[in-house]
Amino acid sequence: MIDVKETLGLAEEKMEEAVLYLEEALAHIRAGKANVKILDGIRVDSYGSLVPLNQVAAVIAPDPRTITIKPWDKNMFRPIEKAIMDSNVGITPENNGEIIRLGIPPLTEERRKQLAKQCGKEGEQAKVSIRNTRRDIIEKLKKGVKDGLSEDLEKDAEGDMQKMHDKYIKKVDELLAAKEKEIMTV
């Protein structure tokens, strides 16, 4: 027979994962402010192997318009610059021999709208994942009734599932609203 608590716990885990994935995806979207997370996906050729940028250099954002990269090895300036140029970050690095500077340009109104739309798509993916989890669990509960689960227990579990669904959809909406506000703030 189906264990309702375990099933609902599994559903909550999946919904939480969808929200965490969304948070991570939104962190990588540039909002006009310097954020070192936009460089997380960059891999640098370090002596024959591709490694994350933060493993060959110190990456910090000293102010809202600049990211500085201080390589630990002087030989890494060229590979780091090449990796940044080849990435889809869209920022040209400036090298003064000591550090590499990335000047974060202010976003145009058109670019802000594109980024807000991109955030919306990411949010919709998270919502679809949450809805699919709800659907799968409700189907599982209905099958559980055939296997001997009482209908009252199934209806209560469905109600709990709906409350959980609403809670996580609300979290997604809050994350999207905060990110959109951050993007649209000039």
Secondary structure, DSSP 8 states (H G I E B T S, - for coil): ---HHHHHHHHHHHHHHHHHHHHHHHHTS--SS--GGGGTT-EEEETTEEEEGGGTEEEEEEETTEEEEEESSGGGHHHHHHHHHHSSS---EEE-SS-EEEE-----HHHHHHHHHHHHHHHHHHHHHHHHHHHHHHHHHHHHHHTT--HHHHHHHHHHHHHHHHHHHHHHHHHHHHHHHHHH--
